[in-house]
Amino acid sequence: MGTSVLSLRMDHVLLERLRHHAAKRGMSVQDYVVRTLIRTDFDERFQSAVEETEKFYGLA
């Protein structure tokens, strides 16, 4: 699996909040943001799978 670069522009307040959250977990801001995106993506895919299963079984 290759990697790509994503560049973000954010204000100082948001960056400081991210630094604080990352530091509490002993992580870099980059690692914290990537893990947050991965977790969100998983949550969305999991929810979609649940909804599809409910539709299949007529529960929705």
C-alpha positions in Angstrom: 0.0 0.0 0.0 1.4 3.4 -1.0 1.0 6.7 0.7 -0.2 10.1 -0.4 0.1 13.6 1.0 -2.9 15.6 2.2 -2.3 19.2 3.1 -4.6 21.0 5.4 -4.9 24.6 6.3 -6.4 25.3 9.7 -6.5 28.1 12.2 -4.3 28.3 15.3 -7.1 27.4 17.7 -7.9 24.2 16.0 -4.3 23.2 15.6 -3.7 23.8 19.4 -6.8 21.7 20.2 -5.5 18.8 18.0 -2.0 19.1 19.6 -3.7 18.9 23.1 -5.7 15.8 22.2 -2.8 14.1 20.5 -0.4 14.9 23.4 -2.9 13.3 25.9 -2.6 10.1 23.9 1.2 10.4 23.4 0.8 10.8 19.6 1.8 13.3 17.0 -0.9 15.5 15.5 -0.5 13.7 12.2 -1.0 10.2 13.8 -3.9 11.5 15.8 -5.7 12.9 12.7 -5.0 9.8 10.7 -6.4 7.5 13.4 -9.4 9.7 13.8 -10.1 9.5 10.1 -9.7 5.8 10.1 -12.0 5.3 13.1 -14.7 7.5 11.5 -14.4 5.6 8.2 -14.8 2.3 10.0 -17.8 3.6 12.0 -19.5 4.7 8.8 -18.8 1.4 7.0 -19.9 -0.6 10.0 -23.2 1.4 10.2 -23.8 0.9 6.5 -23.3 -2.9 6.9 -25.8 -2.9 9.8 -28.3 -1.0 7.8 -27.9 -3.4 4.8 -28.3 -6.4 7.1 -31.5 -4.9 8.6 -32.9 -4.3 5.1 -32.0 -7.8 4.0 -33.8 -9.3 7.0 -36.7 -6.9 6.8 -35.9 -5.3 10.1 -35.7 -1.7 8.9 
